[in-house]
Amino acid sequence: MVPKTVSSVPVASLHGPLGSPQRAPLPDARLLGLLDTWLPAQRWYPVKGLTVHHVPWLSFALTDRCALHLLRVVGEGVDLVIQVPLVLTPAGRLAASGEPASPDAGSGAGSPARTPLPGLVGFVPGPPARPGDPLDAPLAVHDGATHPDLWAAVLGALEPAEGAGAGVPCEHPDLTGARAVGGEQSNSSVILPGVAGGSILKILRTVAIGQHPDVVVPDALARVGWTGVPRPLGWVEASWDAVDVPGRPAGTGSGPGSASGQTAATARTAHLAILSELVTDAQDGFELACAYASQDRSFADLAADLGATLASMHGALRAALPTGPPLEAGWLLGDLRRRAREACAGSAPLARRAPLVEAFLDQVAERLARDDAPPPLLQAIHGDMHLGQALHARGDGWKILDFEGEPLRPVSERTRPDLPLRDVAGIVRSLDYAAAVGGARSPRWTTTARTAFVEGYRRAVGEDDGTAGLSVATTEALLRALVLDKALYEVVYESRNRPAWEPIPLTAVDRLLGGR
């Protein structure tokens, strides 16, 4: 472990072979102003549509040009930590690629004259050559998640997982064929065919204070021999020795530490990046389902296989991690009601449906009260299960990935034991999305795939289910309640991020409330 001193109260470090200590200044006013404009337009930005401001918190220098910046996103009811990796290069270097060497006169920092290079955020004045000198030539600011220099620096900072083998960390990584993953991503990932026999680097964007579930859970599954998860190879973990979050009174327990269920005094670590083995010749589960839907090809067989894989994963999680207490119906219904009311408060269409939502949950409560079977044990689950979290490889079946849970939930919620049916509900909702996005012409595509998936799950779990002992009717009522919970969350999410997609979950809400 090599100490990293930042220009803030905490003394911070990154675990791993980083070389000599380097000072990492926090973003200055010019750079922060550039980020204030750029951040809300990014797909992964977690709080679109809310009034917030960005507060520099911790910064880590990987090289003289590459840095990892942690910013607090603060507003009414919001206090999150996001990671913004940046690469700063002399703006003149862009001229060789036909790009502007500096901003147009009068356009201001961050406004390049022509179409910028991929990952180019903008420009800021460079530091003076000597104290008292005028500012030097402009620097180009790149999103580090798209820049090979940052990829190499992060790979060199990895702390290897047990049994990762040679090549982790990677002092001189082979970046041949490396590419950033596009599309709808809540984090930023890079495919690395030449690193560690083929790997994928995930740079986390919404930072969880404490142990990240996408490190802890796959590592635990790999240790018990479950092969349905890509094996973790290493990670970058930060730590700091400050007792309280900057800008907060000592001992209040507020700020980003408490958002994860831990006070800043007890949570002093965070994972920033994860390297995992690459699943080759695999298709994204959502893209695969959309392709089948667009051709009106039955997805039933693949859906049934996915149900069996999910059931196998839940069994492995019970072996790999401690189980929780028995389900308390009052806790579950209270949690569902709280989340439903929050969703209705954040969406005008849902607000009009709030009485129907309450009545639906009343019926679920009555169903649970009539079932006298022993309550099932809660356990570790995936937490944000959908088709995009699964890869299908020919000859190797389904692989499950991305165990971080819903990024906007506190880590304490994401990692607490829960009902396995919550993951089942996630796939049910994702099949609905695949039908809509893929343009399935018949509603039977969805119902057939959904039925096959649920039946495949039930057959695989048998009597070893997390809801074993409950009647079929009660289990079905629980599943419908969790599907509704997911759909309500999706309505709010889509209204803030992809308004054109809002009708997809809203239609599902109406279908469930109508008893269909």
C-alpha positions in Angstrom: 0.0 0.0 0.0 1.4 3.3 -1.1 0.1 6.5 0.6 -1.4 9.2 -1.6 -1.8 12.7 -0.1 -4.6 14.8 -1.5 -5.2 18.5 -1.1 -8.1 17.9 1.3 -8.4 16.7 4.9 -8.2 12.9 4.3 -4.9 11.2 3.7 -5.8 8.7 1.1 -4.2 5.7 -0.6 -4.7 3.1 -3.3 -4.0 -0.5 -2.6 -1.6 -2.1 -5.0 1.9 -1.5 -6.6 1.6 2.1 -7.6 5.2 3.2 -7.4 6.3 6.3 -5.5 3.8 8.4 -3.7 2.3 11.3 -5.7 0.3 14.3 -4.7 -3.1 14.5 -6.3 -4.7 18.0 -6.3 -8.4 18.3 -6.3 -10.0 19.8 -9.4 -9.6 23.6 -9.5 -12.4 26.0 -10.3 -11.8 25.9 -14.1 -11.8 22.1 -14.3 -14.8 21.8 -12.0 -16.7 24.3 -14.1 -16.0 22.2 -17.2 -17.2 19.0 -15.4 -20.3 20.8 -14.1 -21.4 21.2 -17.7 -20.2 17.8 -19.0 -21.4 15.5 -16.3 -25.2 15.8 -16.5 -25.1 14.8 -20.2 -23.4 11.5 -19.5 -25.5 8.3 -19.7 -24.1 7.0 -16.4 -24.7 10.2 -14.4 -26.9 9.0 -11.6 -29.1 12.1 -10.7 -30.5 13.5 -13.9 -33.3 16.0 -13.5 -32.3 17.0 -9.9 -30.7 20.3 -8.8 -27.3 19.3 -7.3 -23.7 20.7 -7.2 -20.4 18.9 -7.3 -17.9 19.0 -4.5 -14.4 17.7 -5.0 -13.6 15.2 -2.2 -10.7 12.9 -3.0 -8.3 12.7 -5.9 -5.7 10.0 -6.8 -2.8 10.6 -9.2 -2.0 7.4 -11.2 0.6 9.1 -13.4 1.5 12.7 -14.1 -1.4 12.9 -16.6 -3.9 10.4 -15.3 -6.0 10.9 -12.2 -9.1 9.5 -10.5 -11.3 12.2 -9.0 -14.1 11.4 -6.5 -16.7 14.1 -6.4 -19.6 14.4 -4.0 -23.0 15.1 -5.7 -24.9 17.0 -3.2 -28.5 18.3 -3.3 -31.8 18.1 -1.5 -32.0 14.4 -0.3 -28.9 13.5 -2.4 -25.3 12.9 -1.2 -23.6 10.5 -3.5 -20.0 9.9 -4.6 -19.2 9.6 -8.3 -15.8 8.8 -9.9 -14.5 10.9 -12.8 -11.3 9.5 -14.2 -9.5 12.2 -16.3 -6.5 12.3 -18.6 -4.9 15.7 -19.3 -2.8 16.1 -22.4 -1.2 19.1 -24.2 -3.8 20.5 -26.5 -1.3 20.8 -29.3 -1.1 17.0 -29.5 -4.6 17.1 -31.1 -3.3 19.0 -34.1 -1.7 15.8 -35.4 -5.1 14.2 -35.6 -6.7 17.2 -37.3 -8.3 18.4 -34.1 -8.2 21.9 -32.8 -5.1 22.7 -30.8 -7.0 25.1 -28.6 -10.5 26.4 -28.1 -11.8 29.1 -30.5 -11.2 32.6 -29.2 -14.1 33.8 -27.2 -15.7 30.3 -27.0 -14.5 29.7 -23.4 -12.8 26.7 -21.9 -14.5 23.5 -22.8 -15.8 24.6 -26.2 -13.6 23.0 -28.9 -13.8 24.5 -32.4 -14.7 21.3 -34.2 -16.1 17.9 -33.5 -13.9 16.6 -30.6 -12.1 13.3 -30.3 -14.0 10.6 -28.5 -13.8 11.2 -24.8 -12.7 14.8 -25.2 -14.4 16.8 -22.4 -12.9 20.2 -23.3 -10.0 22.4 -22.6 -8.6 24.2 -19.5 -5.6 26.5 -19.1 -2.3 24.7 -18.3 -0.3 25.4 -15.2 2.4 28.1 -15.3 5.9 26.9 -16.0 7.1 28.7 -12.8 5.2 30.3 -9.9 4.2 33.8 -11.0 4.4 33.1 -14.7 1.3 33.4 -16.9 -0.8 30.3 -17.6 0.8 27.9 -20.1 -0.8 26.5 -23.3 -4.2 24.8 -22.9 -4.6 21.2 -21.8 -7.1 18.9 -23.4 -9.3 17.1 -20.8 -10.3 13.5 -21.7 -12.7 11.2 -20.1 -10.2 8.6 -18.8 -12.6 5.7 -19.2 -12.1 6.1 -23.0 -8.4 6.7 -22.9 -5.7 4.0 -23.2 -3.3 5.9 -20.9 -5.8 5.7 -18.1 -6.6 2.0 -18.8 -2.9 1.2 -18.5 -2.5 3.2 -15.3 -5.5 1.5 -13.7 -4.2 -1.9 -14.7 -0.9 -1.2 -13.1 -2.7 -0.2 -9.8 -4.7 -3.5 -9.5 -4.7 -5.5 -6.3 -4.8 -9.1 -7.6 -7.6 -11.5 -6.5 -6.5 -14.8 -4.9 -5.5 -17.2 -7.7 -5.6 -14.5 -10.4 -2.3 -15.7 -11.8 0.5 -13.9 -13.6 -0.2 -10.7 -15.4 -2.2 -9.0 -12.6 -1.4 -6.3 -12.0 -0.2 -5.3 -15.4 2.9 -3.1 -15.5 3.1 -3.1 -19.4 -0.4 -4.2 -20.5 -1.0 -5.4 -24.1 -3.8 -3.0 -25.2 -4.1 -4.5 -28.7 -7.7 -4.6 -29.6 -8.8 -2.9 -26.4 -12.0 -0.9 -26.8 -14.5 0.9 -24.6 -17.9 -0.7 -24.4 -20.7 1.6 -25.7 -24.4 1.5 -25.2 -26.5 1.9 -22.1 -24.1 1.5 -19.2 -24.3 2.7 -15.6 -20.5 2.2 -15.3 -17.7 2.4 -17.9 -16.2 -0.9 -19.2 -13.3 -1.7 -21.4 -12.7 -5.0 -23.3 -9.1 -6.1 -23.0 -8.4 -9.1 -25.3 -4.7 -9.0 -24.6 -4.7 -8.7 -20.8 -4.7 -11.8 -18.5 -5.9 -14.1 -21.3 -8.9 -11.8 -22.1 -10.5 -9.6 -19.5 -12.9 -6.7 -19.0 -12.1 -3.7 -16.9 -15.1 -2.0 -15.2 -14.5 1.6 -13.9 -17.2 2.2 -11.3 -19.0 5.5 -11.7 -21.3 5.7 -8.6 -18.9 4.8 -5.8 -20.1 2.7 -2.9 -18.4 3.6 0.3 -17.3 0.3 1.9 -16.9 -3.1 0.3 -18.4 -3.1 -3.2 -20.9 -6.0 -3.8 -19.5 -6.5 -7.3 -16.2 -7.5 -5.8 -17.5 -9.4 -2.7 -20.2 -11.5 -4.4 -18.4 -12.8 -7.5 -15.3 -13.5 -5.4 -17.4 -15.5 -2.9 -19.1 -17.4 -5.8 -15.8 -18.2 -7.4 -14.5 -19.5 -4.1 -17.3 -22.1 -3.8 -16.7 -23.2 -7.4 -19.8 -21.8 -9.1 -18.8 -21.3 -12.7 -21.7 -19.2 -13.8 -20.0 -15.9 -12.9 -16.9 -14.4 -14.7 -14.0 -14.9 -12.3 -12.7 -11.7 -10.7 -9.0 -11.0 -11.4 -8.3 -7.9 -9.4 -9.5 -4.5 -8.3 -8.5 -1.0 -7.3 -9.4 -0.1 -3.8 -9.0 3.3 -2.1 -8.8 4.1 1.6 -8.5 7.2 3.7 -7.7 8.0 7.3 -10.1 10.9 7.9 -12.7 10.3 10.6 -15.4 12.4 9.0 -16.4 13.5 5.5 -15.0 16.9 4.5 -17.5 19.7 5.1 -19.5 17.9 7.7 -19.4 18.4 11.4 -17.4 15.7 13.2 -19.5 12.8 14.5 -22.7 13.6 12.5 -22.4 10.4 10.4 -23.8 12.3 7.4 -22.5 12.5 3.9 -21.6 9.8 1.5 -20.5 7.4 4.2 -23.9 7.3 5.9 -25.6 6.9 2.5 -24.2 3.4 2.4 -25.5 2.5 5.9 -22.2 3.2 7.5 -20.9 6.4 9.1 -17.9 8.1 7.5 -16.1 7.2 10.8 -16.4 3.5 10.1 -16.4 3.3 6.3 -13.0 4.4 5.0 -12.6 2.3 1.8 -14.1 2.2 -1.6 -13.6 0.1 -4.7 -12.9 2.1 -7.9 -12.3 -0.4 -10.6 -12.7 -4.2 -11.1 -11.0 -6.5 -13.6 -12.8 -9.8 -14.5 -12.2 -12.6 -16.9 -13.7 -12.0 -20.4 -16.5 -14.3 -21.5 -15.7 -14.9 -25.1 -18.0 -15.6 -28.0 -21.0 -14.5 -25.8 -24.0 -12.4 -26.6 -25.6 -9.8 -24.3 -28.8 -11.3 -23.0 -30.9 -8.3 -23.7 -29.6 -7.9 -27.2 -30.2 -11.6 -27.8 -33.8 -11.4 -26.5 -34.5 -8.3 -28.6 -33.2 -10.1 -31.7 -35.5 -13.0 -31.0 -38.5 -10.6 -30.4 -37.8 -8.7 -33.6 -38.1 -11.9 -35.6 -41.0 -13.3 -33.4 -38.8 -16.3 -32.6 -39.7 -18.1 -29.4 -37.3 -17.2 -26.6 -38.8 -19.9 -24.4 -36.0 -22.4 -24.4 -33.3 -19.8 -23.6 -35.6 -18.2 -21.0 -36.1 -21.6 -19.3 -32.3 -22.2 -19.3 -31.8 -18.7 -17.7 -34.3 -19.6 -15.0 -32.4 -22.7 -14.2 -29.1 -20.8 -14.1 -30.6 -18.2 -11.8 -31.8 -20.9 -9.4 -28.4 -22.4 -9.4 -26.9 -19.1 -8.6 -29.2 -18.6 -5.6 -28.2 -22.0 -4.3 -24.5 -21.1 -4.7 -25.1 -17.8 -2.9 -26.6 -19.6 0.1 -23.5 -21.7 0.2 -21.1 -18.8 -0.3 -22.5 -16.1 2.0 -24.4 -16.1 5.3 -28.2 -16.4 5.1 -30.3 -13.8 6.7 -33.3 -14.0 9.1 -36.7 -15.3 8.3 -38.9 -13.0 6.2 -41.0 -10.6 8.2 -44.1 -9.8 6.3 -44.5 -6.5 8.0 -41.0 -5.5 7.1 -41.4 -6.5 3.4 -44.8 -4.7 3.0 -43.5 -1.7 4.8 -40.5 -1.5 2.5 -42.7 -2.0 -0.6 -45.0 0.7 0.5 -42.2 3.1 1.3 -40.6 2.6 -2.2 -44.0 2.9 -3.9 -44.8 6.2 -2.2 -41.4 7.5 -3.1 -41.9 6.5 -6.7 -45.4 8.1 -6.8 -44.0 11.3 -5.4 -41.3 11.3 -8.1 -43.7 10.7 -11.1 -46.9 12.5 -12.0 -48.4 9.5 -13.9 -47.7 7.3 -10.8 -49.2 9.9 -8.5 -52.5 9.4 -10.3 -52.3 5.7 -9.7 -51.2 5.9 -6.0 -54.6 4.7 -4.6 -54.6 1.7 -6.8 -51.0 0.9 -5.8 -51.9 1.0 -2.1 -54.9 -1.2 -2.7 -52.7 -3.7 -4.6 -50.3 -3.9 -1.7 -53.2 -4.3 0.7 -54.2 -7.4 -1.2 -50.7 -8.8 -1.0 -50.6 -8.2 2.8 -53.9 -10.1 3.2 -52.5 -13.0 1.2 -49.4 -13.2 3.3 -51.4 -13.0 6.5 -53.5 -16.0 5.4 -50.5 -18.2 4.7 -49.5 -20.1 7.9 -46.3 -21.7 6.4 -43.0 -21.0 8.1 -41.5 -17.8 6.7 -38.6 -18.3 4.2 -35.1 -17.3 5.1 -33.7 -14.2 3.4 -30.4 -14.6 1.6 -27.8 -12.8 -0.6 -29.2 -12.1 -4.1 -28.1 -10.3 -7.3 -30.2 -7.3 -6.6 -30.5 -5.7 -10.0 -31.2 -8.7 -12.2 -32.1 -8.1 -15.8 -31.2 -9.6 -19.2 -28.4 -7.2 -19.7 -26.7 -8.7 -16.6 -26.5 -12.1 -18.3 -24.3 -13.3 -21.2 -25.1 -16.3 -23.3 -22.2 -18.3 -24.7 -22.6 -21.1 -27.2 -21.7 -24.4 -25.6 -21.3 -22.7 -22.2 -24.8 -21.4 -21.4 -25.6 -18.4 -19.3 -23.2 -16.3 -17.2 -24.4 -13.8 -14.6 -22.5 -10.5 -14.0 -22.7 -7.0 -12.4 -23.6 -7.8 -8.8 -23.6 -4.2 -7.6 -27.4 -3.9 -7.3 -29.4 -0.8 -8.2 -26.8 2.0 -8.1 -29.1 4.6 -6.6 -30.0 2.5 -3.6 -27.8 2.8 -0.5 -25.2 0.0 -0.3 -26.8 -1.2 3.0 -30.0 -1.9 1.0 -28.2 -3.5 -2.0 -26.2 -5.9 0.2 -28.8 -6.9 2.8 -30.3 -10.4 2.5 -33.5 -10.4 0.5 -36.0 -12.8 -1.3 -34.6 -14.6 -4.3 -37.9 -13.8 -6.0 -36.7 -10.2 -6.4 -34.2 -11.4 -9.0 -36.9 -13.4 -10.7 -39.0 -10.2 -10.9 -36.1 -8.4 -12.5 -35.9 -10.9 -15.4 -39.7 -10.8 -15.8 -39.5 -7.1 -16.2 -36.6 -7.3 -18.6 -38.5 -9.7 -20.9 -41.2 -7.0 -21.2 -38.5 -4.5 -22.2 -37.0 -6.9 -24.8 -40.4 -7.4 -26.4 -41.0 -3.6 -26.6 -37.5 -2.6 -27.8 -37.3 -5.6 -30.2 -40.7 -4.9 -31.6 -42.4 -8.2 -30.9 -45.6 -8.2 -32.9 -47.6 -10.5 -30.6 -48.0 -10.2 -26.8 -47.6 -14.0 -26.8 -43.9 -13.6 -27.2 -43.6 -12.0 -23.8 -46.1 -14.3 -22.0 -44.4 -17.5 -23.5 -40.9 -16.3 -22.5 -42.0 -15.2 -19.1 -43.8 -18.5 -18.3 -40.9 -20.6 -19.5 -38.5 -18.6 -17.4 -40.5 -18.8 -14.2 -41.2 -22.5 -14.7 -37.5 -23.2 -15.5 -36.6 -21.4 -12.2 -39.2 -23.3 -10.2 -38.2 -26.7 -11.6 -34.5 -26.1 -10.8 -35.1 -24.9 -7.2 -37.5 -27.7 -6.3 -37.9 -27.8 -2.6 -34.6 -25.9 -2.0 -36.3 -22.6 -2.8 -36.0 -19.4 -0.8 -39.8 -19.4 -0.6 -40.2 -23.1 0.1 -43.2 -23.8 2.3 -45.3 -20.9 1.0 -48.3 -21.8 -1.0 -48.2 -21.4 -4.8 -50.8 -18.6 -4.5 -48.7 -16.7 -1.9 -45.5 -17.1 -3.9 -47.3 -15.8 -7.0 -48.6 -12.8 -5.0 -45.1 -12.1 -3.7 -43.7 -12.3 -7.3 -46.3 -9.9 -8.6 -45.6 -7.4 -5.8 -41.9 -7.5 -6.6 -42.6 -7.1 -10.3 -44.7 -4.0 -9.5 -42.0 -2.7 -7.2 -39.5 -3.0 -10.1 -41.9 -1.4 -12.6 -42.5 1.6 -10.3 -38.8 2.1 -10.0 -38.4 1.9 -13.8 -41.1 4.6 -14.4 -39.2 7.1 -12.3 -35.8 6.1 -13.8 -37.1 6.3 -17.4 -38.8 9.7 -16.8 -35.4 11.1 -15.8 -33.1 9.3 -18.3 -35.0 7.9 -21.3 -38.5 9.6 -21.4 -39.4 7.9 -24.7 -39.2 4.5 -22.8 -41.4 5.6 -19.9 -44.5 3.9 -21.4 -42.9 0.5 -21.3 -42.9 0.2 -17.4 -46.0 2.3 -17.1 -48.0 -0.1 -19.3 -46.8 -2.9 -17.0 -47.9 -1.0 -13.9 -51.4 -0.7 -15.4 -51.5 -4.4 -16.3 -50.5 -5.5 -12.8 -52.9 -3.1 -11.1 -55.7 -4.4 -13.4 -55.0 -7.9 -12.3 -53.5 -9.1 -15.6 
